[in-house]
Amino acid sequence: MIPLIQLQMGQSGMVRALHGGRRFVARLAALGFTPGAPVTIVRNNRFGPLIVTVRDTQIALGRGEAGRILVLLMEGQNGVTAG
């Protein structure tokens, strides 16, 4: 598992875990970030917010938030390592 923030544009992963307090986890779950949900990176410029697609909705996430969402990289995609 790797933090969502490490994925590059166009890469996809499956949400495995959310790390944070109850309010943070509840807010992300309400947005569709639940275990097993596929997530695709639309934009990750290494600064500013990430734009992701989850459950057919584009969402902007702060870099701190994206770092607390752990994903499993989808098969057939490489080039990202769990530093």
MDTraj code that builds the backbone (N, CA, C; nanometers):
import mdtraj as md
import numpy as np

residues = "MET ILE PRO LEU ILE GLN LEU GLN MET GLY GLN SER GLY MET VAL ARG ALA LEU HIS GLY GLY ARG ARG PHE VAL ALA ARG LEU ALA ALA LEU GLY PHE THR PRO GLY ALA PRO VAL THR ILE VAL ARG ASN ASN ARG PHE GLY PRO LEU ILE VAL THR VAL ARG ASP THR GLN ILE ALA LEU GLY ARG GLY GLU ALA GLY ARG ILE LEU VAL LEU LEU MET GLU GLY GLN ASN GLY VAL THR ALA GLY".split()
xyz = np.array([
    [0.0842, -0.1185, 0.0000],
    [0.0000, 0.0000, 0.0000],
    [0.0884, 0.1244, 0.0000],
    [0.0417, 0.2244, -0.0711],
    [0.1152, 0.3498, -0.0794],
    [0.0178, 0.4658, -0.0612],
    [0.0676, 0.5813, -0.0180],
    [-0.0201, 0.6984, -0.0074],
    [-0.0660, 0.7428, -0.1462],
    [-0.1879, 0.7878, -0.1553],
    [-0.2464, 0.8351, -0.2805],
    [-0.1599, 0.9434, -0.3447],
    [-0.0949, 1.0238, -0.2639],
    [-0.0144, 1.1351, -0.3131],
    [0.1023, 1.0879, -0.4002],
    [0.1442, 0.9617, -0.3880],
    [0.2569, 0.9108, -0.4658],
    [0.2176, 0.8660, -0.6062],
    [0.0899, 0.8527, -0.6349],
    [0.0478, 0.8136, -0.7686],
    [0.0677, 0.9289, -0.8660],
    [0.0958, 0.8959, -0.9892],
    [0.1169, 0.9960, -1.0917],
    [-0.0087, 1.0102, -1.1770],
    [-0.0140, 1.1159, -1.2570],
    [-0.1301, 1.1419, -1.3400],
    [-0.1634, 1.0199, -1.4264],
    [-0.2910, 0.9818, -1.4249],
    [-0.3380, 0.8691, -1.5036],
    [-0.3327, 0.7360, -1.4317],
    [-0.2605, 0.7277, -1.3206],
    [-0.2530, 0.6015, -1.2476],
    [-0.3773, 0.5822, -1.1606],
    [-0.4092, 0.4557, -1.1373],
    [-0.5263, 0.4217, -1.0567],
    [-0.4871, 0.3308, -0.9417],
    [-0.5635, 0.3416, -0.8362],
    [-0.5443, 0.2554, -0.7212],
    [-0.6785, 0.2253, -0.6578],
    [-0.6761, 0.1334, -0.5625],
    [-0.7965, 0.0972, -0.4885],
    [-0.7772, 0.1393, -0.3436],
    [-0.8731, 0.2128, -0.2908],
    [-0.8640, 0.2599, -0.1524],
    [-0.8576, 0.1391, -0.0585],
    [-0.7582, 0.1386, 0.0293],
    [-0.7424, 0.0303, 0.1266],
    [-0.7626, 0.0797, 0.2693],
    [-0.7181, 0.2026, 0.2990],
    [-0.7285, 0.2524, 0.4365],
    [-0.7240, 0.4046, 0.4378],
    [-0.7870, 0.4629, 0.5395],
    [-0.7849, 0.6061, 0.5635],
    [-0.7257, 0.6270, 0.7024],
    [-0.6244, 0.7106, 0.7116],
    [-0.5607, 0.7373, 0.8410],
    [-0.5940, 0.8785, 0.8851],
    [-0.6580, 0.8882, 0.9989],
    [-0.6937, 1.0180, 1.0532],
    [-0.8000, 1.0025, 1.1595],
    [-0.8458, 1.1154, 1.2073],
    [-0.9491, 1.1162, 1.3098],
    [-1.0856, 1.0789, 1.2539],
    [-1.1790, 1.0640, 1.3437],
    [-1.3142, 1.0221, 1.3071],
    [-1.3792, 1.1179, 1.2071],
    [-1.3639, 1.2479, 1.2287],
    [-1.4257, 1.3462, 1.1373],
    [-1.3631, 1.3410, 0.9978],
    [-1.2314, 1.3271, 0.9929],
    [-1.1617, 1.3172, 0.8643],
    [-1.2085, 1.1941, 0.7871],
    [-1.2100, 1.0798, 0.8526],
    [-1.2510, 0.9547, 0.7884],
    [-1.3968, 0.9629, 0.7446],
    [-1.4835, 1.0196, 0.8279],
    [-1.6251, 1.0310, 0.7925],
    [-1.6443, 1.1229, 0.6721],
    [-1.5692, 1.2324, 0.6668],
    [-1.5814, 1.3254, 0.5534],
    [-1.5367, 1.2599, 0.4233],
    [-1.4237, 1.1904, 0.4284],
    [-1.3761, 1.1232, 0.3074],
    [-1.4689, 1.0102, 0.2649],
    [-1.5230, 0.9374, 0.3612],
    [-1.6181, 0.8307, 0.3280],
    [-1.7424, 0.8891, 0.2613],
    [-1.7870, 1.0051, 0.3075],
    [-1.9039, 1.0702, 0.2469],
    [-1.8745, 1.1138, 0.1032],
    [-1.7474, 1.1412, 0.0723],
    [-1.7082, 1.1788, -0.0631],
    [-1.6889, 1.0572, -0.1537],
    [-1.6896, 0.9368, -0.0959],
    [-1.6758, 0.8149, -0.1754],
    [-1.5477, 0.7381, -0.1534],
    [-1.4596, 0.7875, -0.0663],
    [-1.3338, 0.7185, -0.0380],
    [-1.3577, 0.6100, 0.0662],
    [-1.4065, 0.4971, 0.0210],
    [-1.4322, 0.3833, 0.1090],
    [-1.3454, 0.2672, 0.0628],
    [-1.3111, 0.1749, 0.1515],
    [-1.2269, 0.0621, 0.1115],
    [-1.2853, -0.0109, -0.0095],
    [-1.1991, -0.0324, -0.1088],
    [-1.2398, -0.0996, -0.2313],
    [-1.2769, -0.0058, -0.3446],
    [-1.2925, 0.1235, -0.3162],
    [-1.3298, 0.2202, -0.4202],
    [-1.2101, 0.2488, -0.5103],
    [-1.2296, 0.2438, -0.6419],
    [-1.1197, 0.2791, -0.7328],
    [-1.1006, 0.4302, -0.7390],
    [-0.9745, 0.4725, -0.7458],
    [-0.9388, 0.6144, -0.7511],
    [-0.8389, 0.6332, -0.8646],
    [-0.8605, 0.7347, -0.9467],
    [-0.7689, 0.7655, -1.0569],
    [-0.7188, 0.9086, -1.0417],
    [-0.5894, 0.9278, -1.0595],
    [-0.5299, 1.0610, -1.0496],
    [-0.5536, 1.1352, -1.1804],
    [-0.6186, 1.2506, -1.1717],
    [-0.6401, 1.3367, -1.2869],
    [-0.5265, 1.4384, -1.2966],
    [-0.4847, 1.4922, -1.1811],
    [-0.3744, 1.5886, -1.1781],
    [-0.2971, 1.5760, -1.0481],
    [-0.1658, 1.5667, -1.0596],
    [-0.0760, 1.5673, -0.9449],
    [0.0512, 1.6369, -0.9895],
    [0.0558, 1.7678, -0.9732],
    [0.1691, 1.8482, -1.0198],
    [0.2807, 1.8616, -0.9174],
    [0.2746, 1.7849, -0.8110],
    [0.3741, 1.7921, -0.7030],
    [0.3659, 1.9202, -0.6218],
    [0.2659, 2.0029, -0.6484],
    [0.2358, 2.1192, -0.5643],
    [0.0878, 2.1477, -0.5825],
    [0.0271, 2.2099, -0.4861],
    [-0.1168, 2.2364, -0.4943],
    [-0.1978, 2.1090, -0.4750],
    [-0.3282, 2.1210, -0.4891],
    [-0.4155, 2.0063, -0.4641],
    [-0.4054, 1.8997, -0.5724],
    [-0.4392, 1.7767, -0.5336],
    [-0.4538, 1.6676, -0.6286],
    [-0.5974, 1.6694, -0.6780],
    [-0.6165, 1.6383, -0.8041],
    [-0.7503, 1.6196, -0.8577],
    [-0.7625, 1.4703, -0.8852],
    [-0.8633, 1.4081, -0.8263],
    [-0.8825, 1.2642, -0.8424],
    [-1.0254, 1.2349, -0.8849],
    [-1.0436, 1.1201, -0.9462],
    [-1.1771, 1.0719, -0.9759],
    [-1.2041, 0.9530, -0.8853],
    [-1.3129, 0.9606, -0.8121],
    [-1.3580, 0.8501, -0.7282],
    [-1.5087, 0.8389, -0.7470],
    [-1.5543, 0.7198, -0.7775],
    [-1.6979, 0.6934, -0.7998],
    [-1.7588, 0.7922, -0.8995],
    [-1.6918, 0.8105, -1.0129],
    [-1.7382, 0.8965, -1.1224],
    [-1.7516, 1.0441, -1.0856],
    [-1.6803, 1.0882, -0.9830],
    [-1.6828, 1.2288, -0.9412],
    [-1.5401, 1.2786, -0.9267],
    [-1.5108, 1.3966, -0.9804],
    [-1.3795, 1.4559, -0.9615],
    [-1.3780, 1.5363, -0.8320],
    [-1.2728, 1.5143, -0.7536],
    [-1.2607, 1.5786, -0.6229],
    [-1.1197, 1.6345, -0.6093],
    [-1.1093, 1.7546, -0.5533],
    [-0.9786, 1.8141, -0.5224],
    [-0.9444, 1.7800, -0.3781],
    [-0.8249, 1.7298, -0.3584],
    [-0.7773, 1.6946, -0.2246],
    [-0.6499, 1.7712, -0.1947],
    [-0.6388, 1.8189, -0.0728],
    [-0.5134, 1.8786, -0.0288],
    [-0.4062, 1.7718, -0.0213],
    [-0.2822, 1.8134, -0.0318],
    [-0.1725, 1.7169, -0.0303],
    [-0.1647, 1.6413, 0.1015],
    [-0.1963, 1.7082, 0.2126],
    [-0.1967, 1.6411, 0.3425],
    [-0.3040, 1.5336, 0.3503],
    [-0.4223, 1.5649, 0.2958],
    [-0.5311, 1.4666, 0.2930],
    [-0.4926, 1.3461, 0.2078],
    [-0.4387, 1.3730, 0.0894],
    [-0.4027, 1.2651, -0.0021],
    [-0.2943, 1.1748, 0.0566],
    [-0.2118, 1.2303, 0.1417],
    [-0.1073, 1.1507, 0.2053],
    [-0.1598, 1.0553, 0.3103],
    [-0.2824, 1.0761, 0.3542],
    [-0.3412, 0.9892, 0.4573],
    [-0.4403, 0.8887, 0.4006],
    [-0.4476, 0.8820, 0.2671],
    [-0.5310, 0.7827, 0.1998],
    [-0.4365, 0.6781, 0.1411],
    [-0.4453, 0.5553, 0.1904],
    [-0.3588, 0.4488, 0.1402],
    [-0.4314, 0.3705, 0.0329],
    [-0.3605, 0.3457, -0.0767],
    [-0.4198, 0.2748, -0.1901],
    [-0.3299, 0.1586, -0.2300],
    [-0.3914, 0.0637, -0.2983],
    [-0.3202, -0.0474, -0.3591],
    [-0.3166, -0.0169, -0.5074],
    [-0.1977, -0.0093, -0.5645],
    [-0.1823, 0.0236, -0.7056],
    [-0.2496, -0.0837, -0.7900],
    [-0.3261, -0.0425, -0.8907],
    [-0.3943, -0.1376, -0.9778],
    [-0.2919, -0.2163, -1.0577],
    [-0.3237, -0.3420, -1.0886],
    [-0.2333, -0.4280, -1.1649],
    [-0.2037, -0.3670, -1.3014],
    [-0.0840, -0.3952, -1.3506],
    [-0.0445, -0.3462, -1.4810],
    [0.0126, -0.2050, -1.4787],
    [0.0164, -0.1428, -1.3611],
    [0.0733, -0.0082, -1.3489],
    [0.1976, -0.0173, -1.2632],
    [0.3030, 0.0422, -1.3119],
    [0.4266, 0.0415, -1.2329],
    [0.4886, 0.1797, -1.2376],
    [0.6052, 0.1892, -1.1807],
    [0.6726, 0.3185, -1.1795],
    [0.6533, 0.3945, -1.0497],
    [0.5776, 0.3397, -0.9573],
    [0.5589, 0.4024, -0.8273],
    [0.6082, 0.3064, -0.7222],
    [0.6902, 0.3562, -0.6335],
    [0.7406, 0.2715, -0.5260],
    [0.6972, 0.3286, -0.3929],
    [0.6939, 0.2430, -0.2956],
    [0.6503, 0.2825, -0.1615],
    [0.7686, 0.3320, -0.0810],
    [0.8425, 0.4297, -0.1306],
    [0.9543, 0.4967, -0.0679],
    [0.9850, 0.4516, 0.0630],
])
top = md.Topology()
chain = top.add_chain()
for i, resn in enumerate(residues, 1):
    res = top.add_residue(resn, chain, resSeq=i)
    for name in ("N", "CA", "C"):
        top.add_atom(name, md.element.get_by_symbol(name[0]), res)
traj = md.Trajectory(xyz[None], top)
